[in-house]
Amino acid sequence: MPHKILPYASSSLVGAYTNVIDSCLDKAKELKPQASIEPALTASDFKKQLRYLEDTRIEKITENQQPHYAAIETAFRNTFYELLTSTTIDEPSFSGIWNLLDVVVIASDNEFCEPTLIIWLIEELLDSQTIEGCRTIFDYLESRRERIIAKHFKYKSLAMLRACNELLRRLSRAEDTVFCGRVFIFLFQSFPLADRSSVNLRGEFHVDNITTYDHTKPNLSTSPDHMDVDVKETDTANGITPTHNTTKPTKLDLPIVRDATPHDTKRVKPETENVEQKSSALDVDTLYPIFWSLQDYFSVPTRLFNAANLTSFKNGLEAALAKFREVQTDLETRGSGRTPEEPNKRGIKRKRGSPSEEVSSSFNPKYLTSRDLFELEISDLAFRRHVLVQALILIDFLLSLTPKAKSKVPENTKNKSVVYEYILDEDNAAWATQMRLEIANYLQQGPDGKFYYRMVDTVLLRDKNWVRWKLDSCPPFQLEAVNSEDFVEARNGAQRASANKRMRVIPMNSLDLSFLSDAETIDGLEKFKDPDRYAIPEAESLRGPMADDEFDASVAKSEEERQLAVNARASKLWRMLRICYKDKFGLLDKIDDGNNLEALFEKSRDAAESQPAADGGTANQEEPQHHVSDSLDVPSLVTSEMSLVGDTSVK
């Protein structure tokens, strides 16, 4: 292929860069002699070549980088086209393409070329290969995904999206299902979750998905469930009259009689129990147009805002669910009626695994709508489940339009395009709630029904969060990086908060235990021996504190202060009486409810005054008696006092 030089690209620069690229490819062959995609080449493998590119850019290009980008892109493209035309993807020499693409990634990361050059080359490579070759190219793309999106992804995103969409248009959803899934997963992993390119911000529906089906009513005479039976002469003799022209062999339209088995009697009972259910279900031919018309509402849910369409949808969904129940009952009846000895009519080739494995592995991007296949389709559990999941999605959409659901939507919603003014009335809301419950109960039947419904319900529950996120105009999930100043300040604060702090000498709200220290241990023990700690005080010493308590009670500003002073005086009074009962027990009856305490101490003063007279020789005759009574115990003191009172009365 002739060399193509882009505008602004100097031929001398293109030649110089081509030599550098050839040198990189020769170095890559030495590092990776095997013809494979892995391992990936890194910048450390081409230090010499990268240094030469940097020196050339500094030497020959001063201000404008466009000539440099154009020259190196021309060199990469010329080398790419030469390798592409000289080898095929199934040859070992095609590994030179993988090495060249790795070199382009290294150059774009170091800003020696356009960031999108790697995507442009991969896009052209995909266009030049078959679907099988595209699978191999996508293997390379998946292995280098993290490196490609690590730098300058903002410039690469649109080109990557265009290349993947072009590849998806070439793929068949039915035959290349796995490959389509790989492409979608690659896009999901590459683009940020809140990227606008992957968000249907306006809530537009896929109106191009049109389901075509047969609207004409079939002729019952040509139905596969009927056959023509010749009328014999014996039938005529027995009174059976032909319904067709008698000039030709007479025939009757009769339904096909199924093969009778000895176990048919076991099937009669369950069928008779479901007579009402079968009578309410429509036949297959009548249900066919009603069933496929539901797809019109599934593709564009806003059609249900029309009352006539909503009524048609309700009737059609109820008829479909009733038919599904009938089919489920028939299948269960047939399964229960078969014995282990009965041969399997499907043959050995149909035994591919359990029913749950068949359901889990079944996938159909779009079902066929032929009338002849409709009865077989509704007999498939996976088909019935897929249709009912569609119904659940639409019913959740209707329930989001109730007044209660609308009241939860903030008034300052940014994205008004997904806020609908239609309000679902109470009757239709009650129907939707009941229908959702019935569908949920039906989906829990069959193999792995509980797990299947739990998975569907979880997905629908999370979808409500996505709807709320879209109402807020899809704010980004990623938080901005913290600047260095804030990071250093937060780190220092965390270190200060977790550092070991020096304890106080005397912690707050704690007692001073310094007397227990080693230096003062002896002094501390001597303090415990102080007589003031255990000696009984004199009663006279409590008079002053009691007077203070009385004064505090009289001048108290609140009831609480007064009560505290009264309680303190009562405590001292009780201790005073305990002290006085030993030597002044006879005077305790003069105290009236804690008053007249002076009587206890007047006797002491009289005794103190009479003591000098006793020393002068004028002792009272009753004093020896008094001193004797003081030395007696409490009962003796009480007896002596009573006797003194009696003697006084005699005198």
C-alpha positions in Angstrom: 0.0 0.0 0.0 1.4 3.4 -0.9 2.4 5.7 2.0 -0.1 8.4 2.9 1.2 11.6 4.5 -1.4 13.6 6.4 -1.5 17.4 6.1 1.0 19.3 8.3 3.2 16.2 8.3 6.8 16.6 7.1 8.2 13.8 5.1 11.4 13.9 7.0 9.6 13.6 10.3 7.5 10.7 9.0 10.6 8.8 7.9 12.3 9.4 11.2 9.3 8.2 13.2 8.9 5.2 10.9 12.4 4.1 11.8 11.6 4.5 15.5 8.4 2.4 15.1 10.3 -0.3 13.2 12.9 -0.3 16.0 10.1 -0.8 18.6 8.7 -3.7 16.6 12.1 -5.4 16.4 12.5 -5.0 20.1 9.0 -6.4 20.7 9.9 -9.6 18.7 12.8 -10.1 21.0 10.8 -9.6 24.1 7.8 -11.6 22.9 8.9 -14.3 20.4 5.6 -16.3 20.8 2.7 -15.3 18.5 0.1 -14.4 21.1 -1.7 -11.4 22.5 -0.2 -11.7 26.0 1.9 -10.4 27.6 1.4 -6.7 27.0 4.4 -4.5 26.2 5.1 -1.6 28.6 6.9 1.7 28.4 9.9 0.4 30.3 10.7 -1.9 27.3 11.2 1.1 25.0 13.1 3.7 27.0 15.6 4.4 24.2 13.0 4.9 21.5 10.8 7.1 23.8 13.8 9.2 24.6 14.5 9.7 20.9 10.9 10.7 20.3 11.1 13.3 23.0 14.4 14.7 21.7 13.0 14.9 18.2 9.9 16.7 19.3 11.9 19.3 21.3 14.5 19.8 18.5 12.3 20.2 15.4 8.9 21.4 16.9 8.9 24.4 19.1 5.3 25.7 19.5 2.7 23.9 17.5 2.3 20.2 18.2 0.1 19.5 15.2 2.9 18.7 12.8 4.4 16.2 15.3 1.0 14.5 15.8 0.3 14.3 12.1 3.8 12.9 11.3 3.7 10.2 14.0 0.1 9.3 13.1 1.1 8.9 9.4 4.0 6.7 10.4 1.8 4.5 12.6 -0.9 4.2 9.9 1.6 3.3 7.2 3.1 0.6 9.3 -0.3 -0.6 10.3 -1.5 -0.9 6.7 1.6 -2.8 5.6 1.2 -5.4 8.4 -2.5 -5.7 7.7 -2.2 -6.3 4.0 0.7 -8.8 4.4 -0.8 -11.2 6.8 -4.1 -12.7 8.0 -5.5 -12.9 11.5 -5.0 -16.6 11.8 -1.3 -16.5 11.0 1.4 -16.3 13.6 2.9 -13.2 12.0 -0.3 -11.3 12.9 1.2 -10.8 16.3 3.0 -7.8 14.8 -0.4 -6.0 14.8 -0.8 -6.6 18.5 2.8 -5.3 19.2 2.1 -2.3 17.1 -1.1 -1.5 18.9 0.7 -1.8 22.3 3.3 0.7 21.0 0.5 3.1 20.0 -1.0 2.8 23.5 2.4 3.7 25.0 2.8 6.6 22.7 -0.6 8.0 23.4 -0.1 7.7 27.2 3.1 9.7 26.9 1.4 12.3 24.6 3.5 11.6 21.6 0.3 11.1 19.4 -3.4 11.7 19.4 -5.1 9.9 22.3 -7.8 8.5 20.0 -5.4 7.0 17.5 -5.5 3.6 19.2 -9.3 3.5 18.9 -9.2 4.6 15.3 -6.8 1.8 14.4 -8.9 -0.8 16.2 -12.0 0.4 14.5 -10.4 0.0 11.1 -9.1 -3.4 12.1 -12.7 -4.5 13.1 -14.0 -3.3 9.8 -11.5 -5.4 7.9 -12.2 -8.7 9.6 -15.1 -11.2 9.7 -17.1 -11.9 12.7 -14.8 -14.7 13.7 -11.8 -12.4 13.4 -13.6 -9.7 15.4 -13.8 -12.1 18.3 -10.0 -12.4 18.3 -9.6 -8.6 18.0 -12.1 -8.2 20.9 -9.9 -10.6 23.0 -7.1 -8.1 22.6 -9.4 -5.1 23.4 -10.7 -6.8 26.6 -7.1 -7.6 27.7 -6.0 -3.9 27.2 -9.2 -2.2 28.5 -7.7 -0.9 31.7 -4.7 0.5 30.0 -6.7 2.1 27.3 -9.1 3.9 29.6 -6.5 4.8 32.2 -5.5 8.1 30.5 -7.2 10.6 28.3 -10.5 8.6 28.3 -12.5 11.8 27.7 -11.0 12.0 24.2 -11.4 8.3 23.5 -14.9 7.7 24.7 -16.9 8.8 21.6 -14.6 6.9 19.2 -14.9 3.8 21.4 -18.6 4.1 21.6 -18.9 4.4 17.8 -16.6 1.4 17.2 -18.6 -0.8 19.5 -22.0 0.3 18.1 -20.8 -0.5 14.6 -19.7 -3.9 15.7 -23.1 -4.5 17.4 -24.9 -3.6 14.1 -23.0 -6.4 12.4 -23.8 -9.0 15.0 -26.9 -11.1 15.1 -28.7 -11.0 18.5 -29.9 -14.6 18.0 -26.7 -16.2 16.6 -24.0 -14.0 18.3 -25.7 -13.6 21.6 -22.6 -14.2 23.7 -20.4 -11.9 21.6 -23.1 -9.1 21.9 -23.0 -9.6 25.7 -19.2 -9.3 25.6 -19.4 -6.0 23.8 -22.0 -4.6 26.2 -20.0 -5.7 29.2 -16.9 -4.0 27.8 -18.9 -0.8 27.4 -20.3 -1.0 30.9 -16.9 -1.6 32.4 -15.3 1.2 30.4 -17.7 4.1 30.7 -18.6 5.7 34.1 -21.9 4.7 35.6 -23.2 8.3 35.3 -22.0 8.9 31.7 -24.7 10.6 29.6 -24.0 8.3 26.6 -25.4 5.3 28.5 -28.4 7.0 30.1 -31.8 7.4 28.6 -32.2 10.8 30.2 -35.5 11.7 28.4 -37.1 8.3 29.1 -37.7 7.6 25.4 -39.3 4.2 24.6 -38.1 1.8 21.9 -41.0 2.4 19.5 -39.1 0.7 16.6 -39.6 -2.7 18.3 -42.8 -3.6 16.4 -44.3 -7.1 16.9 -46.0 -8.4 13.8 -48.5 -11.3 14.0 -51.4 -12.8 12.1 -54.6 -10.9 12.6 -56.8 -13.2 10.4 -59.0 -15.8 12.0 -58.0 -19.4 11.0 -60.3 -21.8 9.2 -61.3 -24.5 11.6 -61.7 -27.0 8.8 -58.0 -26.8 8.1 -56.9 -26.7 11.7 -54.3 -29.3 12.7 -56.4 -30.4 15.6 -59.1 -31.7 13.3 -59.2 -34.4 10.7 -61.7 -35.7 8.2 -63.3 -39.0 8.9 -65.2 -41.0 6.3 -68.8 -41.9 7.2 -69.4 -45.6 6.7 -72.7 -47.1 5.6 -73.2 -48.6 9.0 -73.2 -45.1 10.5 -76.0 -44.1 8.2 -77.9 -47.2 9.2 -77.5 -46.3 12.8 -79.0 -42.9 12.3 -75.9 -40.8 11.8 -76.5 -38.3 9.0 -73.7 -36.8 7.0 -73.0 -33.0 7.3 -71.4 -32.6 3.8 -72.6 -33.2 0.3 -73.7 -36.8 -0.1 -72.6 -37.1 -3.6 -69.0 -37.4 -2.3 -67.6 -39.6 0.4 -69.2 -38.2 3.6 -66.9 -36.8 6.2 -67.3 -35.4 9.7 -65.1 -32.8 11.4 -64.0 -34.4 14.7 -61.2 -33.4 17.1 -58.2 -35.6 17.2 -58.5 -38.3 19.8 -55.4 -38.6 22.0 -53.8 -41.9 22.7 -55.7 -43.5 25.5 -53.7 -45.2 28.3 -54.8 -47.2 31.3 -54.0 -44.2 33.4 -56.6 -41.9 31.8 -58.9 -42.6 34.6 -56.5 -41.0 37.0 -56.7 -37.7 35.0 -60.4 -37.4 35.2 -60.5 -36.2 38.8 -58.1 -33.2 38.6 -59.7 -32.1 35.3 -63.2 -32.1 36.9 -61.8 -30.0 39.7 -60.7 -27.3 37.3 -63.8 -27.1 35.2 -64.5 -23.5 36.2 -60.9 -22.5 35.6 -60.9 -24.1 32.1 -64.2 -22.6 31.2 -62.9 -19.1 32.0 -59.7 -19.5 29.8 -59.9 -18.7 26.1 -58.9 -21.2 23.5 -55.6 -20.8 21.7 -57.0 -19.3 18.5 -59.0 -16.7 20.3 -56.2 -15.8 22.7 -53.6 -15.5 19.9 -54.3 -12.0 18.7 -55.2 -10.8 22.2 -51.9 -12.1 23.6 -49.6 -10.6 21.0 -51.4 -7.3 21.1 -50.0 -6.9 24.7 -46.6 -6.3 23.1 -47.9 -2.9 21.8 -48.4 -1.8 25.4 -45.1 -3.3 26.6 -43.1 -1.3 24.0 -44.9 2.0 24.6 -46.5 2.1 28.1 -47.8 5.6 27.7 -50.6 4.2 25.5 -52.2 3.0 28.7 -53.0 6.6 29.5 -56.0 6.1 27.2 -58.9 4.5 29.1 -59.9 2.3 26.2 -56.3 1.0 25.8 -56.1 0.4 29.6 -59.3 -1.6 29.6 -58.0 -3.7 26.6 -54.7 -4.3 28.4 -56.4 -5.4 31.6 -58.7 -7.9 29.7 -55.8 -9.2 27.6 -53.5 -9.7 30.6 -56.2 -11.5 32.6 -56.9 -13.8 29.7 -53.2 -14.6 29.2 -52.7 -15.3 32.9 -55.8 -17.6 33.0 -54.5 -19.5 30.0 -51.1 -19.8 31.6 -52.7 -21.3 34.7 -54.6 -23.8 32.6 -51.5 -24.9 30.8 -49.6 -25.2 34.1 -52.4 -27.4 35.5 -52.5 -29.6 32.4 -48.7 -30.1 32.5 -48.8 -31.0 36.2 -51.7 -33.3 35.6 -49.9 -35.1 32.8 -46.8 -35.4 34.9 -48.6 -36.8 37.9 -50.5 -39.3 35.7 -47.4 -40.9 34.3 -46.0 -43.9 36.1 -42.3 -44.9 36.2 -43.1 -47.9 34.0 -44.6 -45.8 31.3 -42.1 -45.1 28.4 -41.1 -41.6 27.7 -42.8 -40.6 24.4 -40.2 -38.0 23.6 -37.4 -40.6 23.3 -34.0 -40.7 24.7 -32.6 -37.9 22.6 -34.7 -35.3 24.5 -33.1 -36.2 27.8 -30.6 -33.3 28.1 -30.9 -32.5 31.8 -33.4 -31.5 34.4 -36.2 -29.0 33.6 -34.5 -26.4 35.7 -31.4 -26.6 33.5 -33.5 -26.2 30.4 -35.2 -23.1 31.8 -32.0 -21.5 33.0 -30.2 -22.1 29.6 -33.1 -20.9 27.4 -32.7 -17.5 25.8 -34.6 -16.0 22.9 -33.9 -12.4 21.8 -37.3 -12.3 20.0 -40.0 -15.0 19.9 -41.7 -16.1 16.8 -45.3 -15.0 16.4 -46.6 -17.7 14.1 -50.1 -18.9 14.9 -49.0 -22.5 14.4 -46.3 -22.2 17.1 -48.4 -20.3 19.6 -49.6 -23.4 21.4 -46.1 -24.8 21.7 -44.8 -21.4 22.9 -47.3 -21.1 25.8 -46.4 -24.6 26.9 -42.8 -23.4 27.5 -42.2 -22.3 31.1 -39.5 -19.9 30.1 -41.8 -18.2 27.5 -44.5 -17.7 30.1 -42.1 -16.3 32.7 -40.6 -13.8 30.2 -44.0 -12.5 29.3 -45.1 -12.1 32.9 -41.9 -10.3 33.8 -42.7 -7.8 31.0 -46.1 -7.5 32.7 -44.5 -6.9 36.1 -42.4 -4.1 34.6 -45.4 -2.4 33.1 -47.5 -2.8 36.3 -44.8 -1.2 38.3 -44.8 1.7 35.9 -48.6 2.1 36.4 -48.2 1.9 40.2 -45.7 4.7 40.1 -48.5 7.0 38.7 -50.8 6.6 41.8 -51.3 9.7 44.0 -49.4 8.1 46.9 -46.4 7.4 44.7 -46.5 10.8 43.1 -46.5 12.4 46.6 -43.0 10.9 47.2 -41.5 12.6 44.2 -39.8 15.9 45.2 -41.4 19.1 43.8 -38.0 20.4 42.7 -37.4 17.5 40.3 -34.8 18.5 37.7 -35.7 16.1 35.0 -39.3 16.9 34.1 -39.2 14.8 30.9 -39.8 11.6 33.0 -42.5 13.0 35.2 -46.0 12.2 33.8 -49.1 14.2 34.6 -51.3 11.1 34.3 -52.8 9.9 37.6 -54.0 6.3 38.0 -57.4 6.1 39.8 -58.1 4.0 42.8 -59.9 1.2 40.9 -57.1 0.7 38.4 -54.5 0.9 41.2 -56.3 -1.8 43.1 -56.5 -3.9 40.0 -52.7 -3.4 39.3 -51.9 -4.3 42.9 -54.0 -7.5 42.8 -52.6 -8.5 39.4 -49.1 -8.0 40.5 -49.7 -10.3 43.5 -51.2 -13.0 41.2 -48.3 -12.8 38.8 -45.9 -13.0 41.7 -47.6 -16.1 43.0 -47.5 -17.7 39.6 -43.8 -17.0 39.0 -43.0 -18.8 42.2 -44.4 -22.1 40.8 -42.4 -24.5 38.7 -38.7 -25.5 39.0 -36.7 -22.9 41.0 -39.7 -20.7 41.1 -38.9 -19.1 44.5 -35.4 -18.3 43.4 -36.5 -16.9 40.0 -39.1 -14.6 41.5 -36.7 -13.4 44.2 -34.2 -12.5 41.5 -36.8 -10.7 39.4 -38.2 -8.8 42.4 -34.7 -7.7 43.4 -34.0 -6.3 40.0 -37.3 -4.4 39.9 -36.7 -3.0 43.4 -33.3 -1.7 42.4 -34.8 -0.3 39.2 -36.9 2.1 41.4 -33.6 3.6 42.7 -32.5 4.1 39.1 -35.7 5.9 38.3 -35.2 8.2 41.3 -31.6 8.8 40.1 -32.9 9.7 36.6 -35.5 12.1 38.2 -32.6 14.0 39.7 -31.1 14.4 36.2 -28.5 11.6 36.8 -26.0 13.3 39.2 -22.5 11.8 39.1 -21.6 9.1 41.6 -17.9 9.9 41.7 -16.6 12.4 44.3 -13.9 14.9 43.4 -10.4 14.1 44.6 -9.4 15.7 47.9 -6.7 18.3 47.5 -3.4 18.0 49.2 -3.9 20.7 51.8 -7.2 19.2 53.1 -5.6 15.8 53.1 -2.6 16.9 55.2 -4.9 18.8 57.6 -7.2 15.8 58.1 -4.2 13.5 58.6 -2.7 15.7 61.2 -6.0 16.0 63.0 -6.4 12.2 63.0 -2.9 11.8 64.4 -3.6 14.4 67.2 -6.9 12.7 68.1 -5.3 9.2 68.3 -2.0 10.2 70.0 -1.3 9.2 73.6 -2.1 12.2 75.9 -0.3 12.9 79.2 -2.6 12.2 82.1 -3.3 15.0 84.7 -1.7 14.8 88.1 -5.1 14.8 89.7 -7.8 13.7 87.2 -11.0 15.6 87.1 -13.7 14.4 89.6 -11.3 12.2 91.5 -10.0 12.1 95.1 -6.5 13.2 96.1 -4.7 9.9 96.8 -1.3 11.5 97.3 -1.3 10.3 100.9 -0.9 6.8 99.6 2.4 7.5 97.9 5.6 5.8 99.0 7.1 9.0 100.5 4.2 9.7 102.7 3.1 6.1 103.6 4.2 6.4 107.2 2.5 9.8 107.7 -0.6 8.5 106.1 -0.9 5.6 108.5 -0.3 8.0 111.5 -3.2 10.1 110.3 -5.5 7.1 110.6 -4.4 6.8 114.3 -5.5 10.4 115.1 -8.0 10.3 118.1 -10.2 12.8 116.4 -11.1 10.1 113.9 -12.7 7.7 116.5 -13.1 9.7 119.8 -16.7 10.6 120.8 -17.1 14.4 120.7 -18.5 16.4 123.6 -22.2 17.3 123.4 -21.3 21.0 124.0 -19.3 21.0 120.7 -22.5 20.4 118.7 -24.4 23.4 120.0 -22.6 25.9 117.8 -23.2 24.0 114.5 -26.8 23.4 115.4 -27.3 27.1 115.9 -25.7 27.8 112.5 -28.1 25.3 111.0 -31.1 27.0 112.6 -29.9 30.3 111.2 -29.4 28.9 107.8 -33.0 27.4 107.8 -34.4 30.8 108.8 -32.7 32.7 106.0 -33.0 30.1 103.3 -34.2 31.4 100.0 -35.7 28.2 98.7 -37.4 25.2 100.2 -34.6 22.9 99.2 -32.0 25.0 101.1 -34.2 25.1 104.2 -34.8 21.4 104.1 -31.1 20.7 103.9 -30.4 22.9 106.9 -33.3 21.2 108.9 -31.9 17.8 108.1 -28.4 18.8 109.1 -29.7 20.1 112.5 -31.7 16.9 113.0 -28.6 14.8 112.4 -26.6 16.8 115.0 -29.5 16.7 117.4 -29.6 12.9 117.2 -25.9 12.6 117.8 -26.1 15.0 120.8 -28.9 12.9 122.4 -26.9 9.8 121.9 -24.0 11.4 123.7 -26.1 12.7 126.6 -28.1 9.5 127.3 -25.2 8.1 129.4 -24.8 10.9 132.0 -27.8 13.1 131.5 -30.6 10.6 130.8 -32.8 12.2 133.5 -32.8 15.5 131.7 -33.9 14.1 128.4 -37.6 14.4 129.3 -37.2 18.2 129.5 -36.5 18.3 125.8 -39.6 18.9 123.8 -39.1 17.7 120.1 -35.5 19.0 119.9 -36.2 22.2 121.7 -35.2 23.5 125.1 -31.7 22.1 124.7 -30.4 24.5 127.3 -31.8 22.2 130.1 -29.1 19.7 129.2 -26.3 22.2 129.8 -27.8 24.2 132.8 -27.3 21.1 135.0 -23.7 21.0 133.9 -23.2 24.6 134.9 -24.9 24.1 138.3 -22.6 21.2 139.0 -19.6 23.3 138.0 -20.6 26.0 140.4 -21.3 23.6 143.3 -17.9 22.0 143.0 -15.9 24.8 144.8 -18.4 24.6 147.7 -17.7 20.9 148.1 -14.0 21.6 148.3 -14.7 24.1 151.2 -16.4 21.5 153.5 -20.0 22.3 152.9 -20.8 19.2 150.8 -24.4 18.4 150.1 -25.7 15.2 151.7 -27.3 14.2 148.4 -24.1 14.5 146.4 -22.7 11.1 147.4 -26.0 9.7 146.3 -25.7 11.6 143.0 -22.2 10.4 142.3 -23.2 6.8 143.0 -26.1 7.1 140.6 -23.9 8.5 137.9 -21.7 5.5 138.1 -24.7 3.1 137.6 -26.0 1.8 134.3 -29.0 3.2 132.6 -31.8 1.2 134.5 -30.2 2.2 137.9 -30.1 5.8 136.8 -33.8 5.8 135.9 -34.7 4.2 139.2 -32.7 6.7 141.2 -34.2 9.6 139.4 -37.7 8.3 140.1 -36.9 7.9 143.8 -35.6 11.4 144.0 -38.8 12.7 142.5 -40.8 10.6 145.1 -38.7 12.0 148.0 -39.3 15.5 146.9 -43.1 15.0 147.0 -42.9 13.6 150.5 -41.1 16.6 151.8 
